[in-house]
Amino acid sequence: MSRVCELTGKKAMVGNNVSHAMNKTKRKFGANLIKKRFYIPEEDKWVTLKVSTSALKTINKIGIDAMLKEARAKGFYK
């Protein structure tokens, strides 16, 4: 499974490793993802999501229901 946040769609970015001699080689900056279980009272069930830590902070701020509604509107979550 790909390393993509299921709520925000964040994924790896591409950049360069730069040596002291300014030689550049390609590298990836991976998304900071964690696997977390959430209880959704509307559906009365637990779901396991792979979310970025920034999405987790947003969930703590606005709640899982609002975050899921937003993710469904953007097409990230079914």
mmCIF file of the N, C-alpha and C atoms, coordinates in Angstrom:
data_MODEL
# 
_entry.id   MODEL 
# 
loop_
_atom_site.group_PDB 
_atom_site.id 
_atom_site.type_symbol 
_atom_site.label_atom_id 
_atom_site.label_alt_id 
_atom_site.label_comp_id 
_atom_site.label_asym_id 
_atom_site.label_entity_id 
_atom_site.label_seq_id 
_atom_site.pdbx_PDB_ins_code 
_atom_site.Cartn_x 
_atom_site.Cartn_y 
_atom_site.Cartn_z 
_atom_site.occupancy 
_atom_site.B_iso_or_equiv 
_atom_site.pdbx_formal_charge 
_atom_site.auth_seq_id 
_atom_site.auth_comp_id 
_atom_site.auth_asym_id 
_atom_site.auth_atom_id 
_atom_site.pdbx_PDB_model_num 
ATOM 1   N N  . MET A 1 1  ? 0.845   -1.183 0.000  1.00 0.00 ? 1  MET A N  1 
ATOM 2   C CA . MET A 1 1  ? 0.000   0.000  0.000  1.00 0.00 ? 1  MET A CA 1 
ATOM 3   C C  . MET A 1 1  ? 0.885   1.240  0.000  1.00 0.00 ? 1  MET A C  1 
ATOM 4   N N  . SER A 1 2  ? 0.462   2.253  -0.721 1.00 0.00 ? 2  SER A N  1 
ATOM 5   C CA . SER A 1 2  ? 1.298   3.444  -0.849 1.00 0.00 ? 2  SER A CA 1 
ATOM 6   C C  . SER A 1 2  ? 1.298   4.273  0.432  1.00 0.00 ? 2  SER A C  1 
ATOM 7   N N  . ARG A 1 3  ? 2.334   5.064  0.588  1.00 0.00 ? 3  ARG A N  1 
ATOM 8   C CA . ARG A 1 3  ? 2.493   5.905  1.778  1.00 0.00 ? 3  ARG A CA 1 
ATOM 9   C C  . ARG A 1 3  ? 1.801   7.239  1.539  1.00 0.00 ? 3  ARG A C  1 
ATOM 10  N N  . VAL A 1 4  ? 0.460   7.232  1.640  1.00 0.00 ? 4  VAL A N  1 
ATOM 11  C CA . VAL A 1 4  ? -0.354  8.421  1.410  1.00 0.00 ? 4  VAL A CA 1 
ATOM 12  C C  . VAL A 1 4  ? -1.321  8.570  2.573  1.00 0.00 ? 4  VAL A C  1 
ATOM 13  N N  . CYS A 1 5  ? -1.491  9.800  3.053  1.00 0.00 ? 5  CYS A N  1 
ATOM 14  C CA . CYS A 1 5  ? -2.451  10.074 4.122  1.00 0.00 ? 5  CYS A CA 1 
ATOM 15  C C  . CYS A 1 5  ? -3.857  9.877  3.563  1.00 0.00 ? 5  CYS A C  1 
ATOM 16  N N  . GLU A 1 6  ? -4.687  9.116  4.273  1.00 0.00 ? 6  GLU A N  1 
ATOM 17  C CA . GLU A 1 6  ? -6.022  8.797  3.794  1.00 0.00 ? 6  GLU A CA 1 
ATOM 18  C C  . GLU A 1 6  ? -7.006  9.946  3.984  1.00 0.00 ? 6  GLU A C  1 
ATOM 19  N N  . LEU A 1 7  ? -6.651  10.968 4.755  1.00 0.00 ? 7  LEU A N  1 
ATOM 20  C CA . LEU A 1 7  ? -7.558  12.086 4.977  1.00 0.00 ? 7  LEU A CA 1 
ATOM 21  C C  . LEU A 1 7  ? -7.149  13.357 4.245  1.00 0.00 ? 7  LEU A C  1 
ATOM 22  N N  . THR A 1 8  ? -5.860  13.585 4.085  1.00 0.00 ? 8  THR A N  1 
ATOM 23  C CA . THR A 1 8  ? -5.411  14.818 3.435  1.00 0.00 ? 8  THR A CA 1 
ATOM 24  C C  . THR A 1 8  ? -4.781  14.582 2.071  1.00 0.00 ? 8  THR A C  1 
ATOM 25  N N  . GLY A 1 9  ? -4.405  13.348 1.763  1.00 0.00 ? 9  GLY A N  1 
ATOM 26  C CA . GLY A 1 9  ? -3.784  13.050 0.476  1.00 0.00 ? 9  GLY A CA 1 
ATOM 27  C C  . GLY A 1 9  ? -2.302  13.376 0.409  1.00 0.00 ? 9  GLY A C  1 
ATOM 28  N N  . LYS A 1 10 ? -1.693  13.704 1.554  1.00 0.00 ? 10 LYS A N  1 
ATOM 29  C CA . LYS A 1 10 ? -0.262  14.014 1.554  1.00 0.00 ? 10 LYS A CA 1 
ATOM 30  C C  . LYS A 1 10 ? 0.536   12.773 1.179  1.00 0.00 ? 10 LYS A C  1 
ATOM 31  N N  . LYS A 1 11 ? 1.592   12.982 0.367  1.00 0.00 ? 11 LYS A N  1 
ATOM 32  C CA . LYS A 1 11 ? 2.455   11.882 -0.035 1.00 0.00 ? 11 LYS A CA 1 
ATOM 33  C C  . LYS A 1 11 ? 3.889   12.376 -0.135 1.00 0.00 ? 11 LYS A C  1 
ATOM 34  N N  . ALA A 1 12 ? 4.784   11.501 -0.544 1.00 0.00 ? 12 ALA A N  1 
ATOM 35  C CA . ALA A 1 12 ? 6.206   11.836 -0.579 1.00 0.00 ? 12 ALA A CA 1 
ATOM 36  C C  . ALA A 1 12 ? 6.492   12.933 -1.609 1.00 0.00 ? 12 ALA A C  1 
ATOM 37  N N  . MET A 1 13 ? 7.444   13.805 -1.262 1.00 0.00 ? 13 MET A N  1 
ATOM 38  C CA . MET A 1 13 ? 7.930   14.827 -2.185 1.00 0.00 ? 13 MET A CA 1 
ATOM 39  C C  . MET A 1 13 ? 9.306   14.412 -2.676 1.00 0.00 ? 13 MET A C  1 
ATOM 40  N N  . VAL A 1 14 ? 9.723   14.944 -3.818 1.00 0.00 ? 14 VAL A N  1 
ATOM 41  C CA . VAL A 1 14 ? 11.023  14.616 -4.393 1.00 0.00 ? 14 VAL A CA 1 
ATOM 42  C C  . VAL A 1 14 ? 11.922  15.841 -4.288 1.00 0.00 ? 14 VAL A C  1 
ATOM 43  N N  . GLY A 1 15 ? 13.197  15.588 -3.951 1.00 0.00 ? 15 GLY A N  1 
ATOM 44  C CA . GLY A 1 15 ? 14.161  16.676 -3.845 1.00 0.00 ? 15 GLY A CA 1 
ATOM 45  C C  . GLY A 1 15 ? 15.557  16.158 -4.120 1.00 0.00 ? 15 GLY A C  1 
ATOM 46  N N  . ASN A 1 16 ? 16.541  16.882 -3.638 1.00 0.00 ? 16 ASN A N  1 
ATOM 47  C CA . ASN A 1 16 ? 17.930  16.524 -3.868 1.00 0.00 ? 16 ASN A CA 1 
ATOM 48  C C  . ASN A 1 16 ? 18.685  16.356 -2.558 1.00 0.00 ? 16 ASN A C  1 
ATOM 49  N N  . ASN A 1 17 ? 19.593  15.365 -2.525 1.00 0.00 ? 17 ASN A N  1 
ATOM 50  C CA . ASN A 1 17 ? 20.642  15.332 -1.522 1.00 0.00 ? 17 ASN A CA 1 
ATOM 51  C C  . ASN A 1 17 ? 21.744  16.236 -2.052 1.00 0.00 ? 17 ASN A C  1 
ATOM 52  N N  . VAL A 1 18 ? 22.233  17.149 -1.239 1.00 0.00 ? 18 VAL A N  1 
ATOM 53  C CA . VAL A 1 18 ? 23.276  18.063 -1.696 1.00 0.00 ? 18 VAL A CA 1 
ATOM 54  C C  . VAL A 1 18 ? 24.496  17.862 -0.812 1.00 0.00 ? 18 VAL A C  1 
ATOM 55  N N  . SER A 1 19 ? 25.600  17.456 -1.432 1.00 0.00 ? 19 SER A N  1 
ATOM 56  C CA . SER A 1 19 ? 26.835  17.221 -0.686 1.00 0.00 ? 19 SER A CA 1 
ATOM 57  C C  . SER A 1 19 ? 27.562  18.545 -0.448 1.00 0.00 ? 19 SER A C  1 
ATOM 58  N N  . HIS A 1 20 ? 28.626  18.480 0.317  1.00 0.00 ? 20 HIS A N  1 
ATOM 59  C CA . HIS A 1 20 ? 29.431  19.674 0.598  1.00 0.00 ? 20 HIS A CA 1 
ATOM 60  C C  . HIS A 1 20 ? 30.021  20.244 -0.696 1.00 0.00 ? 20 HIS A C  1 
ATOM 61  N N  . ALA A 1 21 ? 30.297  19.356 -1.656 1.00 0.00 ? 21 ALA A N  1 
ATOM 62  C CA . ALA A 1 21 ? 30.844  19.782 -2.941 1.00 0.00 ? 21 ALA A CA 1 
ATOM 63  C C  . ALA A 1 21 ? 29.739  20.186 -3.925 1.00 0.00 ? 21 ALA A C  1 
ATOM 64  N N  . MET A 1 22 ? 28.498  20.304 -3.421 1.00 0.00 ? 22 MET A N  1 
ATOM 65  C CA . MET A 1 22 ? 27.324  20.707 -4.199 1.00 0.00 ? 22 MET A CA 1 
ATOM 66  C C  . MET A 1 22 ? 26.926  19.690 -5.276 1.00 0.00 ? 22 MET A C  1 
ATOM 67  N N  . ASN A 1 23 ? 27.321  18.418 -5.099 1.00 0.00 ? 23 ASN A N  1 
ATOM 68  C CA . ASN A 1 23 ? 26.830  17.356 -5.979 1.00 0.00 ? 23 ASN A CA 1 
ATOM 69  C C  . ASN A 1 23 ? 25.395  17.044 -5.566 1.00 0.00 ? 23 ASN A C  1 
ATOM 70  N N  . LYS A 1 24 ? 24.523  16.852 -6.547 1.00 0.00 ? 24 LYS A N  1 
ATOM 71  C CA . LYS A 1 24 ? 23.117  16.630 -6.253 1.00 0.00 ? 24 LYS A CA 1 
ATOM 72  C C  . LYS A 1 24 ? 22.679  15.244 -6.729 1.00 0.00 ? 24 LYS A C  1 
ATOM 73  N N  . THR A 1 25 ? 22.018  14.510 -5.855 1.00 0.00 ? 25 THR A N  1 
ATOM 74  C CA . THR A 1 25 ? 21.419  13.227 -6.207 1.00 0.00 ? 25 THR A CA 1 
ATOM 75  C C  . THR A 1 25 ? 19.981  13.242 -5.729 1.00 0.00 ? 25 THR A C  1 
ATOM 76  N N  . LYS A 1 26 ? 19.101  12.557 -6.446 1.00 0.00 ? 26 LYS A N  1 
ATOM 77  C CA . LYS A 1 26 ? 17.683  12.551 -6.118 1.00 0.00 ? 26 LYS A CA 1 
ATOM 78  C C  . LYS A 1 26 ? 17.414  11.807 -4.811 1.00 0.00 ? 26 LYS A C  1 
ATOM 79  N N  . ARG A 1 27 ? 16.421  12.278 -4.078 1.00 0.00 ? 27 ARG A N  1 
ATOM 80  C CA . ARG A 1 27 ? 15.965  11.623 -2.854 1.00 0.00 ? 27 ARG A CA 1 
ATOM 81  C C  . ARG A 1 27 ? 14.495  11.897 -2.661 1.00 0.00 ? 27 ARG A C  1 
ATOM 82  N N  . LYS A 1 28 ? 13.883  11.187 -1.719 1.00 0.00 ? 28 LYS A N  1 
ATOM 83  C CA . LYS A 1 28 ? 12.467  11.387 -1.402 1.00 0.00 ? 28 LYS A CA 1 
ATOM 84  C C  . LYS A 1 28 ? 12.328  11.884 0.026  1.00 0.00 ? 28 LYS A C  1 
ATOM 85  N N  . PHE A 1 29 ? 11.402  12.801 0.213  1.00 0.00 ? 29 PHE A N  1 
ATOM 86  C CA . PHE A 1 29 ? 11.006  13.249 1.541  1.00 0.00 ? 29 PHE A CA 1 
ATOM 87  C C  . PHE A 1 29 ? 9.670   12.575 1.832  1.00 0.00 ? 29 PHE A C  1 
ATOM 88  N N  . GLY A 1 30 ? 9.680   11.532 2.659  1.00 0.00 ? 30 GLY A N  1 
ATOM 89  C CA . GLY A 1 30 ? 8.463   10.790 2.944  1.00 0.00 ? 30 GLY A CA 1 
ATOM 90  C C  . GLY A 1 30 ? 7.513   11.564 3.843  1.00 0.00 ? 30 GLY A C  1 
ATOM 91  N N  . ALA A 1 31 ? 6.233   11.285 3.703  1.00 0.00 ? 31 ALA A N  1 
ATOM 92  C CA . ALA A 1 31 ? 5.226   11.892 4.572  1.00 0.00 ? 31 ALA A CA 1 
ATOM 93  C C  . ALA A 1 31 ? 5.331   11.267 5.963  1.00 0.00 ? 31 ALA A C  1 
ATOM 94  N N  . ASN A 1 32 ? 5.072   12.054 6.988  1.00 0.00 ? 32 ASN A N  1 
ATOM 95  C CA . ASN A 1 32 ? 5.134   11.585 8.366  1.00 0.00 ? 32 ASN A CA 1 
ATOM 96  C C  . ASN A 1 32 ? 3.794   10.939 8.712  1.00 0.00 ? 32 ASN A C  1 
ATOM 97  N N  . LEU A 1 33 ? 3.688   9.616  8.472  1.00 0.00 ? 33 LEU A N  1 
ATOM 98  C CA . LEU A 1 33 ? 2.419   8.907  8.626  1.00 0.00 ? 33 LEU A CA 1 
ATOM 99  C C  . LEU A 1 33 ? 2.436   7.980  9.829  1.00 0.00 ? 33 LEU A C  1 
ATOM 100 N N  . ILE A 1 34 ? 1.260   7.841  10.452 1.00 0.00 ? 34 ILE A N  1 
ATOM 101 C CA . ILE A 1 34 ? 1.067   6.875  11.527 1.00 0.00 ? 34 ILE A CA 1 
ATOM 102 C C  . ILE A 1 34 ? -0.244  6.137  11.285 1.00 0.00 ? 34 ILE A C  1 
ATOM 103 N N  . LYS A 1 35 ? -0.333  4.914  11.794 1.00 0.00 ? 35 LYS A N  1 
ATOM 104 C CA . LYS A 1 35 ? -1.546  4.117  11.709 1.00 0.00 ? 35 LYS A CA 1 
ATOM 105 C C  . LYS A 1 35 ? -2.304  4.306  13.021 1.00 0.00 ? 35 LYS A C  1 
ATOM 106 N N  . LYS A 1 36 ? -3.563  4.746  12.946 1.00 0.00 ? 36 LYS A N  1 
ATOM 107 C CA . LYS A 1 36 ? -4.306  5.106  14.159 1.00 0.00 ? 36 LYS A CA 1 
ATOM 108 C C  . LYS A 1 36 ? -5.746  4.640  14.036 1.00 0.00 ? 36 LYS A C  1 
ATOM 109 N N  . ARG A 1 37 ? -6.302  4.160  15.147 1.00 0.00 ? 37 ARG A N  1 
ATOM 110 C CA . ARG A 1 37 ? -7.711  3.749  15.199 1.00 0.00 ? 37 ARG A CA 1 
ATOM 111 C C  . ARG A 1 37 ? -8.545  4.902  15.727 1.00 0.00 ? 37 ARG A C  1 
ATOM 112 N N  . PHE A 1 38 ? -9.689  5.133  15.095 1.00 0.00 ? 38 PHE A N  1 
ATOM 113 C CA . PHE A 1 38 ? -10.621 6.175  15.526 1.00 0.00 ? 38 PHE A CA 1 
ATOM 114 C C  . PHE A 1 38 ? -12.002 5.567  15.701 1.00 0.00 ? 38 PHE A C  1 
ATOM 115 N N  . TYR A 1 39 ? -12.739 6.055  16.703 1.00 0.00 ? 39 TYR A N  1 
ATOM 116 C CA . TYR A 1 39 ? -14.125 5.647  16.895 1.00 0.00 ? 39 TYR A CA 1 
ATOM 117 C C  . TYR A 1 39 ? -15.018 6.697  16.263 1.00 0.00 ? 39 TYR A C  1 
ATOM 118 N N  . ILE A 1 40 ? -15.915 6.252  15.384 1.00 0.00 ? 40 ILE A N  1 
ATOM 119 C CA . ILE A 1 40 ? -16.840 7.159  14.718 1.00 0.00 ? 40 ILE A CA 1 
ATOM 120 C C  . ILE A 1 40 ? -18.227 6.920  15.307 1.00 0.00 ? 40 ILE A C  1 
ATOM 121 N N  . PRO A 1 41 ? -18.705 7.848  16.148 1.00 0.00 ? 41 PRO A N  1 
ATOM 122 C CA . PRO A 1 41 ? -19.994 7.636  16.818 1.00 0.00 ? 41 PRO A CA 1 
ATOM 123 C C  . PRO A 1 41 ? -21.186 7.625  15.862 1.00 0.00 ? 41 PRO A C  1 
ATOM 124 N N  . GLU A 1 42 ? -21.120 8.374  14.762 1.00 0.00 ? 42 GLU A N  1 
ATOM 125 C CA . GLU A 1 42 ? -22.229 8.391  13.805 1.00 0.00 ? 42 GLU A CA 1 
ATOM 126 C C  . GLU A 1 42 ? -22.492 7.010  13.226 1.00 0.00 ? 42 GLU A C  1 
ATOM 127 N N  . GLU A 1 43 ? -21.415 6.288  12.902 1.00 0.00 ? 43 GLU A N  1 
ATOM 128 C CA . GLU A 1 43 ? -21.531 4.958  12.315 1.00 0.00 ? 43 GLU A CA 1 
ATOM 129 C C  . GLU A 1 43 ? -21.417 3.860  13.366 1.00 0.00 ? 43 GLU A C  1 
ATOM 130 N N  . ASP A 1 44 ? -21.099 4.228  14.603 1.00 0.00 ? 44 ASP A N  1 
ATOM 131 C CA . ASP A 1 44 ? -20.943 3.303  15.729 1.00 0.00 ? 44 ASP A CA 1 
ATOM 132 C C  . ASP A 1 44 ? -19.938 2.189  15.414 1.00 0.00 ? 44 ASP A C  1 
ATOM 133 N N  . LYS A 1 45 ? -18.755 2.600  14.919 1.00 0.00 ? 45 LYS A N  1 
ATOM 134 C CA . LYS A 1 45 ? -17.727 1.608  14.616 1.00 0.00 ? 45 LYS A CA 1 
ATOM 135 C C  . LYS A 1 45 ? -16.337 2.236  14.724 1.00 0.00 ? 45 LYS A C  1 
ATOM 136 N N  . TRP A 1 46 ? -15.333 1.355  14.791 1.00 0.00 ? 46 TRP A N  1 
ATOM 137 C CA . TRP A 1 46 ? -13.935 1.762  14.818 1.00 0.00 ? 46 TRP A CA 1 
ATOM 138 C C  . TRP A 1 46 ? -13.380 1.635  13.408 1.00 0.00 ? 46 TRP A C  1 
ATOM 139 N N  . VAL A 1 47 ? -12.553 2.599  12.995 1.00 0.00 ? 47 VAL A N  1 
ATOM 140 C CA . VAL A 1 47 ? -11.862 2.510  11.713 1.00 0.00 ? 47 VAL A CA 1 
ATOM 141 C C  . VAL A 1 47 ? -10.379 2.750  11.945 1.00 0.00 ? 47 VAL A C  1 
ATOM 142 N N  . THR A 1 48 ? -9.541  2.053  11.194 1.00 0.00 ? 48 THR A N  1 
ATOM 143 C CA . THR A 1 48 ? -8.094  2.245  11.250 1.00 0.00 ? 48 THR A CA 1 
ATOM 144 C C  . THR A 1 48 ? -7.685  3.026  10.020 1.00 0.00 ? 48 THR A C  1 
ATOM 145 N N  . LEU A 1 49 ? -7.036  4.158  10.242 1.00 0.00 ? 49 LEU A N  1 
ATOM 146 C CA . LEU A 1 49 ? -6.621  5.031  9.148  1.00 0.00 ? 49 LEU A CA 1 
ATOM 147 C C  . LEU A 1 49 ? -5.123  5.274  9.214  1.00 0.00 ? 49 LEU A C  1 
ATOM 148 N N  . LYS A 1 50 ? -4.511  5.455  8.038  1.00 0.00 ? 50 LYS A N  1 
ATOM 149 C CA . LYS A 1 50 ? -3.118  5.874  7.959  1.00 0.00 ? 50 LYS A CA 1 
ATOM 150 C C  . LYS A 1 50 ? -3.147  7.373  7.727  1.00 0.00 ? 50 LYS A C  1 
ATOM 151 N N  . VAL A 1 51 ? -2.813  8.147  8.765  1.00 0.00 ? 51 VAL A N  1 
ATOM 152 C CA . VAL A 1 51 ? -2.931  9.604  8.693  1.00 0.00 ? 51 VAL A CA 1 
ATOM 153 C C  . VAL A 1 51 ? -1.582  10.264 8.950  1.00 0.00 ? 51 VAL A C  1 
ATOM 154 N N  . SER A 1 52 ? -1.426  11.463 8.397  1.00 0.00 ? 52 SER A N  1 
ATOM 155 C CA . SER A 1 52 ? -0.230  12.256 8.669  1.00 0.00 ? 52 SER A CA 1 
ATOM 156 C C  . SER A 1 52 ? -0.379  12.882 10.051 1.00 0.00 ? 52 SER A C  1 
ATOM 157 N N  . THR A 1 53 ? 0.728   13.268 10.635 1.00 0.00 ? 53 THR A N  1 
ATOM 158 C CA . THR A 1 53 ? 0.674   13.857 11.970 1.00 0.00 ? 53 THR A CA 1 
ATOM 159 C C  . THR A 1 53 ? -0.004  15.216 11.933 1.00 0.00 ? 53 THR A C  1 
ATOM 160 N N  . SER A 1 54 ? 0.086   15.939 10.829 1.00 0.00 ? 54 SER A N  1 
ATOM 161 C CA . SER A 1 54 ? -0.621  17.211 10.727 1.00 0.00 ? 54 SER A CA 1 
ATOM 162 C C  . SER A 1 54 ? -2.132  16.978 10.666 1.00 0.00 ? 54 SER A C  1 
ATOM 163 N N  . ALA A 1 55 ? -2.570  15.896 10.015 1.00 0.00 ? 55 ALA A N  1 
ATOM 164 C CA . ALA A 1 55 ? -3.989  15.552 9.991  1.00 0.00 ? 55 ALA A CA 1 
ATOM 165 C C  . ALA A 1 55 ? -4.466  15.163 11.391 1.00 0.00 ? 55 ALA A C  1 
ATOM 166 N N  . LEU A 1 56 ? -3.605  14.501 12.153 1.00 0.00 ? 56 LEU A N  1 
ATOM 167 C CA . LEU A 1 56 ? -3.947  14.120 13.517 1.00 0.00 ? 56 LEU A CA 1 
ATOM 168 C C  . LEU A 1 56 ? -4.173  15.355 14.393 1.00 0.00 ? 56 LEU A C  1 
ATOM 169 N N  . LYS A 1 57 ? -3.344  16.381 14.204 1.00 0.00 ? 57 LYS A N  1 
ATOM 170 C CA . LYS A 1 57 ? -3.527  17.636 14.934 1.00 0.00 ? 57 LYS A CA 1 
ATOM 171 C C  . LYS A 1 57 ? -4.849  18.298 14.559 1.00 0.00 ? 57 LYS A C  1 
ATOM 172 N N  . THR A 1 58 ? -5.207  18.230 13.284 1.00 0.00 ? 58 THR A N  1 
ATOM 173 C CA . THR A 1 58 ? -6.470  18.801 12.827 1.00 0.00 ? 58 THR A CA 1 
ATOM 174 C C  . THR A 1 58 ? -7.642  18.019 13.400 1.00 0.00 ? 58 THR A C  1 
ATOM 175 N N  . ILE A 1 59 ? -7.525  16.701 13.477 1.00 0.00 ? 59 ILE A N  1 
ATOM 176 C CA . ILE A 1 59 ? -8.584  15.873 14.070 1.00 0.00 ? 59 ILE A CA 1 
ATOM 177 C C  . ILE A 1 59 ? -8.781  16.245 15.532 1.00 0.00 ? 59 ILE A C  1 
ATOM 178 N N  . ASN A 1 60 ? -7.684  16.470 16.249 1.00 0.00 ? 60 ASN A N  1 
ATOM 179 C CA . ASN A 1 60 ? -7.789  16.876 17.652 1.00 0.00 ? 60 ASN A CA 1 
ATOM 180 C C  . ASN A 1 60 ? -8.461  18.232 17.793 1.00 0.00 ? 60 ASN A C  1 
ATOM 181 N N  . LYS A 1 61 ? -8.315  19.079 16.774 1.00 0.00 ? 61 LYS A N  1 
ATOM 182 C CA . LYS A 1 61 ? -8.873  20.427 16.827 1.00 0.00 ? 61 LYS A CA 1 
ATOM 183 C C  . LYS A 1 61 ? -10.348 20.473 16.432 1.00 0.00 ? 61 LYS A C  1 
ATOM 184 N N  . ILE A 1 62 ? -10.701 19.862 15.258 1.00 0.00 ? 62 ILE A N  1 
ATOM 185 C CA . ILE A 1 62 ? -12.070 19.985 14.757 1.00 0.00 ? 62 ILE A CA 1 
ATOM 186 C C  . ILE A 1 62 ? -12.903 18.717 14.915 1.00 0.00 ? 62 ILE A C  1 
ATOM 187 N N  . GLY A 1 63 ? -12.270 17.586 15.213 1.00 0.00 ? 63 GLY A N  1 
ATOM 188 C CA . GLY A 1 63 ? -12.999 16.339 15.414 1.00 0.00 ? 63 GLY A CA 1 
ATOM 189 C C  . GLY A 1 63 ? -12.934 15.435 14.192 1.00 0.00 ? 63 GLY A C  1 
ATOM 190 N N  . ILE A 1 64 ? -13.113 14.136 14.451 1.00 0.00 ? 64 ILE A N  1 
ATOM 191 C CA . ILE A 1 64 ? -13.007 13.138 13.382 1.00 0.00 ? 64 ILE A CA 1 
ATOM 192 C C  . ILE A 1 64 ? -14.182 13.239 12.416 1.00 0.00 ? 64 ILE A C  1 
ATOM 193 N N  . ASP A 1 65 ? -15.378 13.579 12.900 1.00 0.00 ? 65 ASP A N  1 
ATOM 194 C CA . ASP A 1 65 ? -16.546 13.673 12.013 1.00 0.00 ? 65 ASP A CA 1 
ATOM 195 C C  . ASP A 1 65 ? -16.367 14.756 10.964 1.00 0.00 ? 65 ASP A C  1 
ATOM 196 N N  . ALA A 1 66 ? -15.923 15.934 11.389 1.00 0.00 ? 66 ALA A N  1 
ATOM 197 C CA . ALA A 1 66 ? -15.719 17.046 10.455 1.00 0.00 ? 66 ALA A CA 1 
ATOM 198 C C  . ALA A 1 66 ? -14.584 16.734 9.481  1.00 0.00 ? 66 ALA A C  1 
ATOM 199 N N  . MET A 1 67 ? -13.551 16.075 9.985  1.00 0.00 ? 67 MET A N  1 
ATOM 200 C CA . MET A 1 67 ? -12.404 15.739 9.128  1.00 0.00 ? 67 MET A CA 1 
ATOM 201 C C  . MET A 1 67 ? -12.798 14.709 8.067  1.00 0.00 ? 67 MET A C  1 
ATOM 202 N N  . LEU A 1 68 ? -13.608 13.718 8.437  1.00 0.00 ? 68 LEU A N  1 
ATOM 203 C CA . LEU A 1 68 ? -14.062 12.716 7.470  1.00 0.00 ? 68 LEU A CA 1 
ATOM 204 C C  . LEU A 1 68 ? -14.977 13.342 6.421  1.00 0.00 ? 68 LEU A C  1 
ATOM 205 N N  . LYS A 1 69 ? -15.831 14.267 6.848  1.00 0.00 ? 69 LYS A N  1 
ATOM 206 C CA . LYS A 1 69 ? -16.730 14.949 5.912  1.00 0.00 ? 69 LYS A CA 1 
ATOM 207 C C  . LYS A 1 69 ? -15.912 15.743 4.887  1.00 0.00 ? 69 LYS A C  1 
ATOM 208 N N  . GLU A 1 70 ? -14.870 16.423 5.366  1.00 0.00 ? 70 GLU A N  1 
ATOM 209 C CA . GLU A 1 70 ? -13.988 17.200 4.498  1.00 0.00 ? 70 GLU A CA 1 
ATOM 210 C C  . GLU A 1 70 ? -13.235 16.286 3.516  1.00 0.00 ? 70 GLU A C  1 
ATOM 211 N N  . ALA A 1 71 ? -12.735 15.147 4.018  1.00 0.00 ? 71 ALA A N  1 
ATOM 212 C CA . ALA A 1 71 ? -11.975 14.209 3.186  1.00 0.00 ? 71 ALA A CA 1 
ATOM 213 C C  . ALA A 1 71 ? -12.880 13.576 2.122  1.00 0.00 ? 71 ALA A C  1 
ATOM 214 N N  . ARG A 1 72 ? -14.139 13.299 2.467  1.00 0.00 ? 72 ARG A N  1 
ATOM 215 C CA . ARG A 1 72 ? -15.066 12.746 1.487  1.00 0.00 ? 72 ARG A CA 1 
ATOM 216 C C  . ARG A 1 72 ? -15.369 13.761 0.389  1.00 0.00 ? 72 ARG A C  1 
ATOM 217 N N  . ALA A 1 73 ? -15.493 15.034 0.776  1.00 0.00 ? 73 ALA A N  1 
ATOM 218 C CA . ALA A 1 73 ? -15.781 16.083 -0.214 1.00 0.00 ? 73 ALA A CA 1 
ATOM 219 C C  . ALA A 1 73 ? -14.620 16.247 -1.192 1.00 0.00 ? 73 ALA A C  1 
ATOM 220 N N  . LYS A 1 74 ? -13.386 16.073 -0.708 1.00 0.00 ? 74 LYS A N  1 
ATOM 221 C CA . LYS A 1 74 ? -12.215 16.207 -1.576 1.00 0.00 ? 74 LYS A CA 1 
ATOM 222 C C  . LYS A 1 74 ? -11.885 14.913 -2.310 1.00 0.00 ? 74 LYS A C  1 
ATOM 223 N N  . GLY A 1 75 ? -12.539 13.800 -1.942 1.00 0.00 ? 75 GLY A N  1 
ATOM 224 C CA . GLY A 1 75 ? -12.332 12.532 -2.638 1.00 0.00 ? 75 GLY A CA 1 
ATOM 225 C C  . GLY A 1 75 ? -11.198 11.689 -2.097 1.00 0.00 ? 75 GLY A C  1 
ATOM 226 N N  . PHE A 1 76 ? -10.712 11.975 -0.895 1.00 0.00 ? 76 PHE A N  1 
ATOM 227 C CA . PHE A 1 76 ? -9.624  11.194 -0.319 1.00 0.00 ? 76 PHE A CA 1 
ATOM 228 C C  . PHE A 1 76 ? -10.132 9.980  0.449  1.00 0.00 ? 76 PHE A C  1 
ATOM 229 N N  . TYR A 1 77 ? -11.336 10.069 1.001  1.00 0.00 ? 77 TYR A N  1 
ATOM 230 C CA . TYR A 1 77 ? -11.887 8.988  1.820  1.00 0.00 ? 77 TYR A CA 1 
ATOM 231 C C  . TYR A 1 77 ? -13.245 8.607  1.266  1.00 0.00 ? 77 TYR A C  1 
ATOM 232 N N  . LYS A 1 78 ? -13.522 7.289  1.176  1.00 0.00 ? 78 LYS A N  1 
ATOM 233 C CA . LYS A 1 78 ? -14.790 6.801  0.617  1.00 0.00 ? 78 LYS A CA 1 
ATOM 234 C C  . LYS A 1 78 ? -15.944 6.984  1.580  1.00 0.00 ? 78 LYS A C  1 
# 
